[in-house]
Amino acid sequence: MTRRLGRLTSEKARTAAARVEQLRSQIREHDYRYYVLDRPTISDAEYDRLFGELVRLEAAHPDLVTRDSPTQRVAGVPLSAFPTIAHLAPMLSLESVTAVDAVRRFDERVRAAAHRKTVRRYVVEPKFDGLSLEVVYRDGLLQRASTRGDGERGEGVTENVKTIRSVPLRLHGRDVPRLLAVRGEAIMRTDDFEALNARLARAGQPLFANPRNAAAGSIRQLDPRVTAGRRLDVFFYDILHLDGGSRPVDDIGLLRALGAWGLHASPYARVCSSLDEVFRYHDDMARRRALLPYEIDGVVMKVNDLALRTQLRTTARHPRWALAYKFAAREARTTIEDIVVQVGRTGVLTPVAVLQPVDIGGVTVTRATLHNRDEIARKDLHVGDTVRVIRAGDVIPEIVERVSSEGRRRHAAFAMPVRCPACRTPLERDGPFDRCPNGLECPAQLRRTIQHVASRQALDIRGLGPETVDALVSAGLVRSVADLFGLTERDLLNVERFAEVSAENLLRAIDGARHPPLWRFLNALGIPGVGEQTARDLADHFGTLERLESADKAALTAAPGVGSAVAQNVIDFFRRAFNRRVIARCQHHGVRVGTVAVRPGGARRTRLAGKTVVFTGGLESMTREEAEERARASGAHTARSVSRETDLVVAGSDPGSKYAKARALGVRVIDEGAFQRLVHAQQ
């Protein structure tokens, strides 16, 4: 028995150790995406869940704690594209909680340290969702500014911060310290964020996901003129270092001193003498959240007495005297009225919950994807269930869980269909997914394929949107891709939505797509596993459609980026008689697919041949897509992100984080002119 218990204990410890390492790896990756790339891929709530699980596991298994664990340090690293600056005092992060009980436990710790004094005061203020900064003033003049980085040192962004109007270049008022380091949060107001994204959209540049990322990206511009053109604000809330001048005795006095020196402090800061007041403030700010001109994701609760703060001290990561009391993710309860199944372009079936309409954060939510049959089973979801729905990242509706209803009889469990709902073809299982194998003969796949064919990444046929595609397919005019090229004006005028001008415009756009480059035609065909980049690789490697059609598996896997599964998909696609007929009919209707001149092995004779190129920022003489086309025509591979495999980064105006990452990794960076010279330089 003792031996068995020992084995169980050992197995449990190994399981905990494995999970701890998995969590650390995930958290480090998300820290990097959030703090360095300014491109988070999960919501704050999901990050907090991962971090909380790691904290609990390390508390239960102290022997697993390591010095480099994310729980032991502040997240983030300074970028080498900017000078590295050591902070005058550590810039710690705050412990985050969402539960009332966690706030009560924090209060208990404070009372214990204060020997349970009856008078306890907290300062509460909004928790701004921005980029943390240290700004240093010497003799009242702004000397330097830096990001938080790893908490001990950050990126020097002085010239950029000087462009922010709410940051004074000279402190005013009486009793200005000889040396002052203050901490603040750089933010972008929601109206300015929306205006910035509108400008970026018009310029064809990537949009920022949220105001926090926009503020961080704007602060980290290599050209201060770009930062100046983006309206930023900074709210200051702490003194990191003070030399000379009188030191405030409490936090509310500290905030008043900041204001007296001309530093922008939050107008919403309040002093609370009880937890009930803290809870009321939190609830009030949650209600007012949508009305504020900037994003907040909770409130900060701080011990007001600065002497008591010194007594409470800090951990390696958090101050023990402050807490981030965050808002719960924007959520609501509603009912699943139905579960419908959608057929995607590649034949994968996706179950979607049809919800009783519910308002979540000002948005009416009526649907939420359920991903696949395994996800439905894991969450045990039935039609008629009451569910908790959040807007993940305050954007994407997601069903978090079923809410138990005691005594209520549930509907039968949902089951995926055994036949395609669009064409009745028996479905095939592909891991957790169900797939219709009927390809372009399935009307649902046909509709989505035609939409894909018309997209910018394929044949780029303007005016062929989803509604037009539905009308053409419903009228029986388009049963395959080839039918597009056989359309006549008479055909279109018989469709209700078309008049003479709109018919002429669509036919003109279709005519413009009759001579596509090989990669565009391959991408348009919708071969499973062959997206834009793989289509380019195949085009560069084989040069002609005929060579690709006759290639065997060995020849296909010799192409860059093509594995065994994709190679088999290509072979299967060209073996199907229907697909071959579609291609032949396209050619019959005047489609002439371009060819690529290649040497044996696929390489071409240019200075860029074989190199991986990334573009960032705005280009003057061409669009981003045109630049990528020229690079690929010169034998280069293009990518959308910078890695150690990148050979060149071409930086235009407003280059953003890709430029910074390239410098950090030592990747060569060139301007638009140098790129043009390389394009024209033959080997």
C-alpha positions in Angstrom: 0.0 0.0 0.0 2.8 2.4 1.0 4.6 1.7 -2.3 1.4 2.3 -4.3 0.9 5.7 -2.5 4.5 6.5 -3.3 4.0 5.8 -7.0 0.8 7.9 -7.1 2.5 10.8 -5.3 5.5 10.6 -7.7 3.1 10.4 -10.7 1.2 13.4 -9.4 4.4 15.4 -9.0 5.5 14.6 -12.5 2.2 15.7 -13.9 2.4 19.0 -11.9 6.0 19.6 -13.1 4.9 19.0 -16.7 2.0 21.4 -16.4 4.1 24.0 -14.8 6.6 23.9 -17.6 3.8 24.1 -20.2 2.2 27.1 -18.4 5.6 28.9 -18.2 6.2 28.4 -21.9 2.7 29.7 -22.8 3.0 32.7 -20.5 6.4 33.7 -21.8 5.1 33.5 -25.4 2.1 35.6 -24.5 4.3 38.1 -22.6 6.5 38.5 -25.7 3.5 39.0 -27.9 2.0 41.5 -25.5 5.0 43.5 -24.3 7.3 43.3 -27.3 5.2 42.8 -30.4 2.2 44.7 -29.1 0.1 41.9 -30.8 -1.6 39.8 -28.0 -3.3 36.6 -29.2 -5.4 36.0 -26.1 -7.7 38.1 -23.9 -6.5 39.5 -20.6 -8.9 37.2 -18.8 -7.5 34.1 -20.4 -3.9 35.3 -19.6 -4.9 35.9 -16.0 -6.4 32.4 -15.8 -3.1 30.8 -17.1 -1.0 32.9 -14.7 -3.3 32.1 -11.7 -3.0 28.4 -12.4 0.8 28.6 -12.4 0.7 30.5 -9.1 -1.5 27.9 -7.5 0.7 25.0 -8.8 3.9 26.6 -7.6 2.2 27.3 -4.2 1.3 23.6 -3.9 4.7 22.5 -5.1 7.3 25.0 -3.8 10.1 22.7 -5.1 9.0 23.6 -8.6 9.6 27.3 -8.2 12.6 28.6 -10.3 14.2 32.1 -10.4 13.2 32.5 -14.1 9.5 31.6 -13.6 7.2 34.3 -14.8 5.8 34.5 -11.3 9.2 35.7 -10.0 9.8 38.6 -12.3 8.1 41.4 -14.2 7.2 40.5 -17.8 8.7 42.1 -20.9 12.1 42.8 -22.4 13.6 46.0 -23.7 14.1 46.2 -27.5 17.6 46.8 -28.8 16.2 49.2 -31.5 16.1 51.8 -28.7 18.7 52.6 -26.1 18.4 50.6 -22.9 17.8 52.7 -19.8 18.0 51.5 -16.2 15.1 52.7 -14.1 15.7 54.7 -10.9 13.5 52.3 -9.0 11.9 48.9 -10.0 8.7 49.2 -12.0 6.7 46.3 -10.7 3.4 44.9 -12.1 0.2 44.6 -10.0 -1.4 41.4 -8.8 -4.7 41.0 -10.7 -7.9 39.6 -9.3 -11.6 39.6 -10.3 -13.2 38.0 -7.3 -14.6 39.8 -4.3 -13.0 37.2 -2.0 -9.6 37.9 -3.4 -10.0 41.6 -2.5 -11.1 40.6 1.0 -8.0 38.5 1.4 -5.8 41.4 0.3 -7.5 43.6 2.9 -6.8 41.0 5.6 -3.1 40.9 4.7 -3.0 44.7 4.9 -4.8 44.8 8.3 -2.5 42.1 9.7 0.6 44.1 8.7 -1.0 47.3 10.1 -1.8 45.4 13.4 -5.5 45.5 12.5 -5.8 49.3 13.0 -9.4 50.3 12.7 -8.8 53.2 10.3 -7.7 51.8 6.9 -7.8 54.0 3.9 -7.4 53.0 0.2 -7.0 55.2 -2.8 -8.8 53.8 -5.8 -8.6 55.0 -9.4 -9.2 53.6 -12.9 -6.8 51.0 -14.2 -5.7 52.4 -17.6 -5.1 49.9 -20.4 -2.0 51.4 -22.0 1.8 51.3 -21.9 3.7 52.0 -18.7 6.4 54.7 -18.7 9.0 56.1 -16.4 9.6 59.9 -17.0 12.5 61.5 -15.2 12.8 65.3 -14.5 16.1 66.9 -13.3 15.8 70.4 -12.0 12.3 70.5 -13.4 13.3 69.7 -17.0 12.3 66.5 -18.7 15.5 64.5 -18.9 14.5 61.1 -20.2 11.6 58.7 -20.7 11.6 54.9 -21.0 9.1 52.0 -21.2 8.8 49.5 -18.3 10.7 46.8 -20.2 11.6 44.1 -17.7 10.9 46.3 -14.7 14.6 47.1 -14.1 15.4 48.6 -17.5 13.4 49.7 -20.5 13.6 51.2 -24.0 14.6 54.9 -24.1 11.7 56.7 -25.9 12.5 60.2 -24.8 12.0 62.1 -28.1 8.7 60.3 -28.7 7.3 61.1 -25.2 8.3 64.8 -25.7 5.8 65.0 -28.5 2.9 64.1 -26.1 1.1 67.3 -25.2 0.0 66.2 -21.7 3.6 65.5 -20.7 5.2 68.8 -19.6 8.7 69.5 -20.8 9.2 71.6 -17.6 7.5 71.1 -14.3 5.9 74.2 -12.8 4.7 75.2 -9.3 6.6 75.5 -6.1 8.8 73.0 -4.4 9.9 71.2 -7.6 12.3 68.3 -6.7 15.9 68.3 -8.0 15.4 64.8 -9.3 12.0 63.2 -9.9 11.1 59.9 -11.5 7.3 59.4 -12.1 5.4 56.5 -13.4 2.5 57.0 -15.9 0.4 55.1 -18.4 0.5 56.2 -22.1 -3.0 55.7 -23.6 -4.8 56.5 -26.8 -8.4 57.7 -26.5 -11.0 55.6 -28.3 -12.0 58.4 -30.8 -8.3 58.9 -31.8 -7.9 55.1 -32.0 -10.8 54.8 -34.4 -9.5 57.7 -36.5 -6.0 56.2 -36.7 -7.3 52.8 -37.8 -9.4 54.5 -40.4 -6.3 56.2 -41.8 -4.4 52.9 -41.8 -7.2 51.2 -43.6 -7.3 53.8 -46.3 -3.5 53.4 -46.7 -3.8 49.6 -46.9 -1.7 49.1 -43.7 -2.4 46.6 -40.9 -4.8 47.9 -38.2 -4.2 48.0 -34.5 -6.3 45.5 -32.5 -7.1 47.9 -29.7 -6.2 51.3 -28.2 -3.5 49.7 -25.9 -1.6 48.3 -28.9 -2.0 51.5 -30.8 -0.5 53.5 -27.9 2.4 51.0 -27.5 3.1 51.0 -31.2 3.0 54.8 -31.4 5.4 55.2 -28.5 7.8 52.8 -30.1 8.1 54.6 -33.4 11.6 55.3 -34.7 10.5 58.6 -36.1 9.1 61.0 -33.4 7.1 62.7 -36.1 4.9 59.7 -36.4 4.3 59.6 -32.7 3.5 63.4 -32.8 0.9 62.7 -35.5 -1.0 60.2 -33.2 -2.8 61.8 -30.4 -1.6 60.2 -27.2 -2.1 61.0 -23.5 -0.3 60.0 -20.3 -1.9 59.7 -16.9 0.7 59.8 -14.0 0.0 58.0 -10.8 3.2 57.2 -8.8 6.6 58.6 -7.7 9.4 56.2 -8.3 12.2 58.4 -7.0 12.4 61.8 -5.4 15.4 63.8 -4.4 14.9 67.3 -3.0 11.5 68.8 -2.2 9.0 67.5 0.3 7.8 64.0 0.1 4.0 63.4 0.4 2.8 61.3 3.3 -0.1 59.6 1.5 -1.1 58.6 -1.9 -3.8 61.1 -2.4 -1.3 63.8 -1.4 1.1 62.3 -4.0 -1.6 62.6 -6.7 -2.2 66.2 -5.7 1.6 66.9 -5.9 1.7 65.5 -9.4 -1.1 67.8 -10.5 0.6 70.8 -8.9 3.8 70.1 -10.9 1.7 70.0 -14.1 1.6 66.3 -14.5 -1.7 64.8 -15.7 -3.3 62.7 -13.0 -6.6 60.9 -13.0 -9.6 63.0 -12.1 -11.4 59.9 -10.9 -9.1 59.0 -7.9 -11.0 58.6 -4.7 -10.2 57.8 -1.0 -12.1 54.9 0.5 -12.3 54.2 4.2 -13.9 50.7 3.9 -14.1 47.7 1.6 -17.7 48.5 0.9 -16.7 51.9 -0.5 -14.1 50.1 -2.7 -16.7 47.7 -4.0 -19.1 50.5 -4.7 -16.4 52.4 -6.6 -15.5 49.3 -8.6 -19.2 48.8 -9.6 -19.7 52.4 -10.4 -16.6 52.5 -12.7 -17.8 49.2 -14.4 -21.1 51.0 -15.2 -19.3 54.1 -16.5 -16.7 52.2 -18.4 -18.4 52.4 -21.8 -18.9 56.2 -21.3 -15.3 57.0 -20.6 -13.2 58.4 -23.6 -10.5 55.8 -23.0 -10.2 52.1 -22.2 -10.0 50.9 -18.6 -10.0 47.2 -17.6 -10.6 47.6 -13.8 -9.6 49.7 -10.9 -6.4 50.0 -8.9 -6.7 49.7 -5.1 -3.7 51.2 -3.2 -2.9 51.6 0.5 -3.1 55.4 1.1 -0.5 55.5 3.9 3.0 55.6 2.2 4.7 54.6 5.5 2.6 51.6 5.7 3.5 50.8 2.1 7.2 50.6 3.1 6.2 48.3 5.9 4.3 46.0 3.6 7.2 45.9 1.1 7.0 44.0 -2.3 7.5 40.6 -3.8 9.9 40.1 -6.8 7.0 40.9 -9.1 4.2 42.8 -7.2 3.9 45.4 -4.5 2.1 44.1 -1.5 0.3 47.4 -1.0 -1.6 47.6 -4.2 -4.0 45.4 -6.2 -5.6 45.5 -9.7 -9.3 44.7 -9.1 -10.2 44.0 -12.7 -13.6 43.9 -14.3 -14.9 40.5 -15.3 -14.9 39.9 -19.1 -17.9 41.5 -20.7 -20.4 38.7 -20.5 -24.1 37.8 -20.3 -26.3 34.8 -20.0 -28.5 33.7 -22.8 -30.1 30.6 -24.4 -29.0 28.4 -27.2 -32.0 28.5 -29.5 -30.5 26.2 -32.2 -27.3 24.8 -33.4 -26.8 25.1 -37.2 -23.9 23.7 -39.3 -22.0 25.8 -41.9 -20.0 24.3 -44.7 -16.7 26.0 -45.3 -14.7 26.4 -48.5 -12.6 23.4 -47.8 -15.6 21.3 -46.8 -15.1 21.5 -43.1 -18.4 21.7 -41.2 -18.6 24.2 -38.3 -21.4 24.0 -35.8 -22.7 27.5 -34.8 -24.9 28.3 -31.8 -27.9 30.5 -32.6 -28.4 32.5 -29.5 -31.4 34.4 -28.1 -30.2 37.9 -28.8 -28.3 39.5 -25.9 -26.5 42.8 -25.4 -22.8 42.3 -24.4 -20.9 45.6 -23.9 -23.1 47.5 -26.3 -23.1 44.8 -29.0 -26.0 42.5 -29.8 -24.8 39.0 -30.0 -26.9 36.4 -31.8 -24.3 33.7 -32.8 -21.2 32.0 -31.5 -19.0 29.4 -33.2 -18.8 26.0 -31.4 -15.7 25.0 -33.5 -16.3 21.2 -33.8 -18.0 18.2 -32.2 -15.3 17.7 -29.6 -15.8 21.3 -28.3 -19.6 20.8 -28.0 -19.0 17.5 -26.1 -16.4 19.1 -23.8 -18.7 21.9 -22.8 -21.8 19.6 -22.8 -24.0 22.0 -24.8 -27.5 21.2 -25.9 -30.2 23.3 -27.7 -32.2 25.1 -25.0 -29.3 25.4 -22.5 -28.6 28.6 -20.7 -25.0 29.6 -21.3 -22.5 32.2 -20.2 -21.2 34.2 -23.2 -18.3 36.6 -23.3 -16.9 38.7 -26.0 -13.4 37.3 -26.0 -11.0 40.3 -26.1 -14.2 42.3 -26.0 -14.8 41.4 -29.6 -15.4 37.7 -30.5 -18.5 36.0 -29.0 -17.6 32.8 -27.2 -19.6 30.4 -25.1 -17.7 29.9 -21.9 -19.8 27.3 -20.2 -23.3 25.9 -19.6 -25.2 27.3 -16.7 -26.8 24.5 -14.7 -30.6 24.7 -14.4 -31.7 22.3 -11.6 -34.9 20.4 -12.3 -35.1 21.5 -15.9 -35.4 18.8 -18.6 -32.8 19.2 -21.3 -33.1 18.6 -25.0 -31.4 15.7 -26.6 -27.7 16.0 -27.2 -26.7 17.6 -30.4 -25.1 15.3 -33.0 -23.3 16.3 -36.1 -25.0 15.2 -39.4 -23.7 12.2 -41.2 -24.3 13.8 -44.6 -23.4 17.2 -45.9 -26.4 19.6 -45.3 -25.7 21.2 -48.6 -25.2 18.3 -51.0 -26.1 15.2 -49.0 -22.7 13.6 -49.6 -21.6 11.2 -46.7 -19.2 13.1 -44.4 -15.7 12.0 -43.6 -14.1 12.4 -40.1 -10.8 14.4 -39.9 -9.8 14.4 -36.3 -12.3 16.5 -34.3 -13.7 17.9 -37.6 -16.3 16.6 -40.1 -15.6 17.2 -43.8 -17.6 17.0 -47.0 -15.4 15.4 -49.6 -17.6 16.6 -52.5 -15.4 19.6 -53.4 -16.8 22.1 -55.9 -19.8 19.8 -56.6 -21.1 20.8 -53.1 -23.1 24.1 -53.5 -22.0 25.5 -50.2 -18.3 24.9 -51.0 -18.9 26.3 -54.4 -20.3 29.6 -53.0 -17.4 30.0 -50.7 -15.0 28.9 -53.3 -16.3 31.5 -55.8 -16.0 34.2 -53.0 -12.4 33.0 -52.5 -11.7 33.1 -56.2 -12.8 36.7 -56.3 -10.7 37.7 -53.3 -7.6 39.9 -53.4 -5.3 36.9 -52.6 -6.7 35.0 -55.6 -8.0 36.4 -58.9 -9.0 39.8 -57.4 -12.3 40.2 -59.2 -13.8 43.4 -57.9 -17.6 43.5 -57.5 -18.0 39.8 -56.9 -19.1 39.9 -53.3 -21.0 37.3 -51.3 -24.5 38.6 -52.3 -23.6 38.6 -56.0 -22.1 35.1 -55.7 -25.3 33.8 -54.0 -27.4 35.4 -56.7 -25.4 33.8 -59.5 -25.3 30.4 -57.9 -29.0 30.5 -57.0 -29.9 31.4 -60.6 -27.9 28.3 -61.8 -25.5 30.5 -63.8 -22.4 29.5 -61.9 -21.9 25.8 -61.1 -18.1 25.9 -61.1 -15.3 28.4 -61.3 -15.2 28.0 -65.1 -18.8 29.3 -65.4 -17.6 32.7 -64.3 -15.6 33.2 -67.4 -18.6 32.1 -69.6 -21.0 34.7 -68.3 -22.6 37.0 -70.8 -24.4 40.3 -70.4 -27.7 38.6 -71.2 -27.1 36.1 -68.4 -26.5 38.8 -65.8 -29.4 41.0 -66.9 -31.7 38.0 -66.1 -30.5 38.2 -62.5 -32.6 40.6 -60.4 -29.8 42.5 -58.8 -28.1 43.4 -62.1 -28.7 46.4 -64.4 -26.8 47.3 -67.6 -24.0 49.2 -65.9 -23.4 46.8 -63.0 -23.4 43.9 -65.5 -20.8 45.7 -67.7 -18.6 46.4 -64.6 -18.6 42.8 -63.5 -17.8 41.4 -66.9 -15.0 43.9 -67.2 -13.6 42.7 -63.9 -13.9 39.1 -65.0 -12.1 39.9 -68.3 -9.2 41.4 -66.3 -8.8 38.1 -64.5 -8.4 35.9 -67.6 -4.6 36.1 -67.5 -3.6 35.3 -63.9 -0.1 34.6 -62.6 0.2 30.8 -61.9 0.2 31.3 -58.1 -3.0 33.2 -58.2 -4.7 30.5 -60.3 -3.5 27.8 -57.9 -4.7 29.7 -54.9 -8.0 30.3 -56.5 -8.5 26.5 -57.1 -8.9 25.9 -53.4 -6.7 22.8 -53.1 -6.8 21.7 -49.5 -3.6 22.9 -47.7 -2.6 25.2 -50.5 -2.9 28.8 -49.4 -1.3 31.9 -50.9 2.3 31.1 -49.8 2.2 27.4 -50.8 0.7 28.4 -54.2 3.6 30.8 -54.7 6.1 28.1 -53.8 4.6 25.6 -56.1 4.5 28.1 -59.0 8.1 29.0 -58.5 9.2 25.4 -58.3 7.2 24.0 -61.3 6.8 27.0 -63.5 3.7 25.8 -65.4 0.3 24.4 -64.6 1.0 21.4 -66.8 4.2 20.4 -64.9 2.3 20.7 -61.6 -0.6 18.6 -62.8 1.6 15.7 -63.8 4.0 15.8 -60.8 4.2 12.8 -58.5 4.6 12.9 -54.8 8.4 12.9 -54.8 8.5 15.9 -57.1 5.9 17.7 -55.1 7.7 17.2 -51.7 10.9 18.6 -53.3 9.2 22.0 -53.5 9.8 24.4 -50.6 7.2 24.2 -47.9 5.4 21.2 -49.3 5.0 18.2 -47.0 3.6 14.8 -47.6 0.0 15.7 -46.7 -0.1 18.7 -49.0 1.5 16.8 -51.8 -1.2 14.1 -51.5 -3.9 16.8 -51.5 -2.5 18.2 -54.8 -2.3 14.8 -56.4 -5.9 14.0 -55.3 -7.2 17.3 -56.6 -5.8 16.9 -60.1 -6.9 13.2 -60.2 -10.6 14.2 -59.8 -12.3 14.3 -63.2 -14.5 17.2 -62.2 -11.6 19.4 -61.3 -9.8 18.6 -64.5 -13.0 19.5 -66.4 -13.2 22.8 -64.6 -9.7 23.7 -65.5 -10.3 22.7 -69.2 -13.4 24.8 -69.3 -11.6 27.8 -67.8 -9.1 27.5 -70.6 -11.9 27.1 -73.2 -13.3 30.4 -72.0 -10.1 32.2 -72.6 -8.2 31.8 -69.3 -4.5 31.7 -69.9 -2.5 30.9 -66.8 0.9 32.6 -66.6 4.2 30.7 -66.4 7.3 31.2 -64.3 10.7 31.0 -65.8 12.7 28.7 -63.5 16.1 27.0 -63.6 16.4 23.4 -62.5 15.6 23.3 -58.8 13.3 26.4 -59.0 16.0 29.1 -58.4 16.1 32.2 -60.5 19.1 34.4 -61.4 18.6 37.5 -59.2 20.3 39.0 -56.2 17.2 38.2 -54.1 16.9 34.6 -55.2 16.3 32.3 -52.2 16.1 35.1 -49.6 13.2 35.7 -47.2 12.0 39.3 -47.3 9.6 41.1 -44.9 8.1 44.5 -45.6 7.1 47.0 -42.9 5.8 50.5 -43.0 4.4 52.6 -45.9 6.1 52.5 -49.3 6.1 55.5 -51.6 6.4 54.1 -55.1 4.3 50.9 -54.8 1.7 49.2 -52.6 2.8 46.5 -50.2 1.2 43.8 -52.5 3.1 45.2 -55.5 6.4 45.2 -53.5 5.8 41.5 -52.5 5.1 40.6 -56.1 8.4 42.2 -57.3 10.3 40.4 -54.6 8.8 37.0 -55.5 9.3 37.8 -59.2 13.0 38.2 -58.3 13.1 34.7 -56.7 12.6 35.8 -53.1 10.2 34.4 -50.5 8.1 36.9 -48.7 6.8 36.6 -45.1 4.5 38.7 -42.9 6.6 38.4 -39.7 10.2 38.8 -38.7 12.1 35.7 -37.4 15.7 34.5 -37.4 15.0 33.0 -40.8 14.4 36.5 -42.3 17.2 37.7 -44.6 16.0 41.3 -45.3 13.5 43.7 -43.9 12.4 46.5 -46.2 11.4 49.5 -44.1 9.2 52.3 -45.3 7.6 55.1 -43.3 6.1 54.3 -39.9 7.8 50.9 -39.8 6.5 49.7 -36.4 7.5 46.7 -34.4 8.8 44.6 -37.3 11.6 47.0 -37.7 12.4 46.9 -34.0 12.4 43.1 -34.0 14.7 43.0 -37.0 17.2 45.2 -35.2 16.9 43.1 -32.1 17.6 39.9 -34.1 20.4 41.5 -36.2 18.4 41.1 -39.5 19.6 43.4 -42.2 17.2 46.4 -42.8 17.1 48.3 -46.1 15.0 51.1 -47.4 12.8 51.2 -50.5 15.5 52.5 -52.8 17.9 49.8 -51.9 15.2 47.2 -52.5 14.5 48.6 -55.9 18.2 48.3 -56.8 18.3 44.7 -55.6 15.2 43.9 -57.7 17.0 45.1 -60.9 20.4 43.6 -60.0 20.7 40.3 -61.9 23.3 37.7 -60.9 
